[in-house]
Amino acid sequence: MPAWLTDDEYRTLTAACERLIPPRDGTAPGAAAAGVPDYIDGLLGAFTVDPPRIWARGPTSGRHGGSPAFAQFHELTALDELAWRTRIEGSCGLPEREFNGPVIGLQERYRDGLAALGPDFGRLSGREQDDRLRDHPDFTDLLYGHACEGMYGAPEYGGNRGGAGWRAIDFEGDVQPRGWTDAEVSNP
Amino acid sequence: MTVDAIIIGSGPGGATVADVLTAAGWTVAIIEKGRNHLLDPHDLSRPSFDYSNDEIKFLSRHFLGPDPLIEPRTFRTHEGDGDHSHVGEVNSVPSTVGGGGTHADGKVPRLMPDDFRLLSVLGPQPDAEVADWPIGYDDLEPYYARVERAIGVAGTEGANPFAAPRSGPFPMPSGAPMFGAILSSAAAERLGYHPYPAPTAANSVVYDGRPACNNCGFCAYFGCPIHAKGDPIAMLARAMASGRAELVTETFVSRIRTEGNRATGVDLVGPDGATRTMAADHVVVAAGAIETPRLLLLSGLDHPLLGRFLMTHFQTIVAGSMPFRTYAERGRAVTHVHDDMIVGDDDTRKAAAEAGLPWLRGGMVEHSGAGLPIMEAKHVPWGTNHPRLMADSAIRKRLWAFIMQGEDLPYAGNRVDLDPTVRDARGFPVARITYRPGRHELAASAHYGPRLRAILEEMGSQWAVISSSPGTGNASSPAAIPESRHNMGTVRMGTDPATSVVDPAGRLHQFENVIVADSSVFVTSSGYGPTLTLAALAARAADLML
C-alpha cells in the first residue's frame, strides 16, 4: 500500500518509471522491480513516519561490514522540517513557508503530473507512453531525476531493492568500512 | 558573560582561530548557523559518525546545508540582468560544523611566492584590479607548516618542480595513487608536463588519533565516515577539549554590535527563532567569502569596497572516455595534479598577445574521474537504451578528466551585496552574487583547454569534450553560475584603507577588534584551492590577536 499516492496514481507512476528505466534483456530489473516507485512514494510521504525519511544515518549500512545504521533516519530540526515540508507539501498559503512567495510542492507536482500522463498510461504501447512523457517535459524531468535516485541510491530509501540497481551496473555501493585496498586503487 | 572572542563560522578559518586562541588561554564562543554532524554531541572533543557513503543524502538532499529553500542566494551576471536572474543555490559551501572542510576532497596546496606579488611580477591587467598582497610567502610559510600539521597533510616533497620552498617535510607521505591518475600522469609527462602527488588532507597513515584513509571513493561533496579526511575536526576537537570553547550551533549571527570603532558583541538568532545578544572583546568573522561580507553589510560596517572583487576560479573541465576502466570510484577523488598551466611558457605568452592581454595564468590541474551512479544516470537519457548505457558506463567506469582551477582576476563588478527583495527563512536579506568572467579567464581557458584534451588523447581517450564552470553561453542559464565552491576576495586585505577593507592582520580598518579569518581577505585568487591558505592566514591572524 503506497505511503502517500493513491493506488491508481501508484500504478501510473510504476508504469512511467518502468518506461524511463526499463529492464535489460531479462538480465537486470527495471525501475518497477527495483522499487523506484516506492522510493518516490516514500519521498512524497516522508512525513508519514517519524523521523521523516529524509536522511539515512551513518556511518555504515552493514553491507560491507559495520552496523546497519542506514536503516535509521536523522531527526530533523525545526528549520529542516520547514524546508522539507515546504519542498514536499508546498507552501499551502502558510506565511512561514512563503517568505519568498508561494512554493509548489512535490506532492502537487506529482499529483498533477501523474494525472496528465493519464489513468490509461499503463495500457498504452511503449511508443505512446514515450509520446505522453515527452508531452510533459517538466514533469518527466522531475520524475526521471527521482527515478535515477531510486534506482541507484541506497536501498534504505525504498528503491534499489536488494541492491538490484547497483548490481545491474556493476557498482559496489557504499563500501565503508571495508573501503578499497591500496592495491585495488592503484593496480586493479 | 563576555568571552574573549566570538568566532562566527566553524570551517577551516574559524576552527583554526579557535584552536590558536584556546591554546593561548582565551575563552571563545564558536557560532555556527548549521547543524553539528562532525563532533559527538555528548563529548564535543570526539568525532561523530553521521557521515556515510550515501549519494542521496549528500548530493540530492542538502545534508550538509545550506538548504536553498531556507537560505537561498541570488545571482546575476551583471547589473543589466536586473535585481537577479536566479534564486536558490549559488556556489555554496556547507553550512555545518566544519564548514567547507567537510565536503572538500582535501587538496590543500600552498600558493607560490609569486602569487603574493602578482602586480609586481606580471603587471596590471585591463579592467582588473590586480594588486600585491600586503604579506609575502615568507610571512605565511611558518603558518602553512603549522596548519599542515594541524590538519594532517600527505604529500611528496620534491615531486613538484614548481613548488614553493618548505621549512620542513609533509606530515605524512602521499597515499595510494589512483589507477587513472597513474595513466594520466604518465601521459602528461610524455607531453612535457610535470604531474605530482597532490598535497592532500587525507591520512595516508594513522595521524593524530584518526585512521588512515581506506580509499572508499566518497570524498568530494561527502563528509568522511571514518574521519580520515583533514576537515577541521582536529582543530575543533582540540579547542573543545581545552574547556575554553563553547560551540553554539543552529544559530545565526544577524548583526555585529559596535560602539565607536570597536565591536562589543553580536546579535544571535537561535534555533527557536529567539534573538539574544552575546558580548565579546573580539569578533572573528569566518563565514566564507559570501556570508562574511553579507554579515558585515547587515551590520552596517560598510566600506566602498566591501563585497567587491569576488573571485571563484574559472574552471576549465576537459573530460574524455577511455576504452578501459579508470576505476575512479576507488581512492581519494584526486591524487595527482600539475602546475605547468600556472607557470606558463612561450605558447602562453603568445596566446596572451593574440588575446590582446599582457599575460595569462591558468591554474592547478586536477586529474580525476567520476565514480557516482546517480550523477551518471542523470546524464544518461531515459528510455530503452538507458540500462545498456548505464551498464557500459562511459562516465562512471571509463571517464577521465582534468579540472583546471583557473586564476580568476579581481574585478570590481564581481561582487556580493544584499539582495533587495529575497529573504532567508529568518527574515534577513540574502547575499546577491554578481559575477561574470573577464577576458583573461576566457582567454586562459581557451588556450589551455585544447592542451588538456591533448593529454587525454595521449592517455587513449576515444572522445573528449571541453567545458567550463561557469559556462560561457546564455547569461540567464543556470550554467552561468560558477560551481567551483572556491569563493574569495570580497573583504580585500591591504595596508591602505582606501583600497582595502582589512589590514594585513585581517582587522577591519575601521574596527580594530573585528577580524576576518577566511578567504574573503584574498587579494588575488591564484590557481590553487584556497583552504590551506585561508587556514594559514587564520592562524596568523589569531597569533596577531594575542
Interface residues (C-beta under 8 A of the other chain):
Chain A: R19 L20 I21 P22 P23 R24 D25 A28 G30 I54 W55 A56 R57 G58 P59 T60 S61 A69 F70 H74 T77 A78 L79 D80 L82 A83 T86 R87 E96 F99 N100 V103 G126 D130 L133 T140 Y144 G145 A147 C148 E149 M151 Y152 G153 A154 Y157 G165 W166 A168 I169 D170 F171 E172 G173 D174 V175 Q176 P177 R178 G179 W180 T181 D182 E184 V185 S186 N187 P188
Chain B: R35 F49 D50 Y51 S52 N53 D54 E55 I56 K57 S60 R61 H62 F63 D67 L69 I70 P72 V87 G175 A176 P177 M178 F179 I182 C213 N214 N215 C216 G217 F218 P225 I226 E250 P271 D272 R325 Y327 E329 R330 G331 P373 I374 A377 K378 W382 G383 T384 H386 P387 R388 M390 A391 S393 R396 K397 V422 R423 D424 A425 G427
